[in-house]
Amino acid sequence: MDIEHSTHFWTTRSLHDTSEGLVGYQGCHCGAQRIVSVPAQTFAPVAEVDHPSTFATAGTTVSSA
């Protein structure tokens, strides 16, 4: 495993919901790996995006519930 570089370029391999939050497994091209977590109480919605099939077409309106 070559970890002699100063900057890792992390790629998320998988994400898993747990009772305590979100856990992610990440890897770098050099072979380094890490596990990251986000506690459940820190989750906050940032944006909500409608499914493309629900977008309005010209002349119609979309109402939200």
Phi and psi in degrees as a GROMACS rama.xvg file:
@    title "Ramachandran Plot"
@    xaxis  label "Phi"
@    yaxis  label "Psi"
@TYPE xy
-97.803  104.873  ASP-2
-119.332  30.0809  ILE-3
-83.5346  0.523455  GLU-4
-90.3121  160.396  HIS-5
-92.6751  -16.8448  SER-6
-124.243  123.243  THR-7
-90.3632  147.293  HIS-8
-114.121  93.5879  PHE-9
-78.0904  135.421  TRP-10
-120.021  128.625  THR-11
-76.4491  121.724  THR-12
-86.8786  -36.9006  ARG-13
-161.661  154.599  SER-14
-127.974  142.815  LEU-15
-140.207  130.619  HIS-16
-77.1548  134.742  ASP-17
-128.504  172.934  THR-18
-65.8719  -19.6619  SER-19
-104.713  0.624255  GLU-20
141.385  -150.523  GLY-21
-108.504  134.432  LEU-22
-119.737  133.386  VAL-23
-125.873  143.35  GLY-24
-109.262  124.691  TYR-25
-125.106  153.579  GLN-26
-138.784  153.809  GLY-27
-110.434  155.946  CYS-28
-61.6543  -19.6865  HIS-29
-80.1064  -10.4517  CYS-30
108.076  -11.8887  GLY-31
-67.1308  147.488  ALA-32
-133.279  156.479  GLN-33
-152.879  160.103  ARG-34
-116.518  129.791  ILE-35
-119.901  152.48  VAL-36
-141.154  151.922  SER-37
-128.057  114.945  VAL-38
-59.4188  144.562  PRO-39
-56.6828  -37.1533  ALA-40
-70.7265  -9.7213  GLN-41
-94.7684  -5.58556  THR-42
-67.6409  134.908  PHE-43
-145.419  132.714  ALA-44
-63.8296  136.133  PRO-45
-102.332  -40.8938  VAL-46
-157.911  157.138  ALA-47
-123.635  126.918  GLU-48
-118.159  127.1  VAL-49
-68.8765  152.219  ASP-50
-63.8906  139.278  HIS-51
-51.7721  -32.3309  PRO-52
-70.9821  -10.815  SER-53
-98.8822  -0.595826  THR-54
-65.9678  146.306  PHE-55
-74.897  148.076  ALA-56
-101.226  168.92  THR-57
-53.3356  130.811  ALA-58
87.9156  0.609905  GLY-59
-118.981  163.482  THR-60
-120.981  156.776  THR-61
-119.289  129.227  VAL-62
-107.787  146.355  SER-63
-104.145  148.737  SER-64
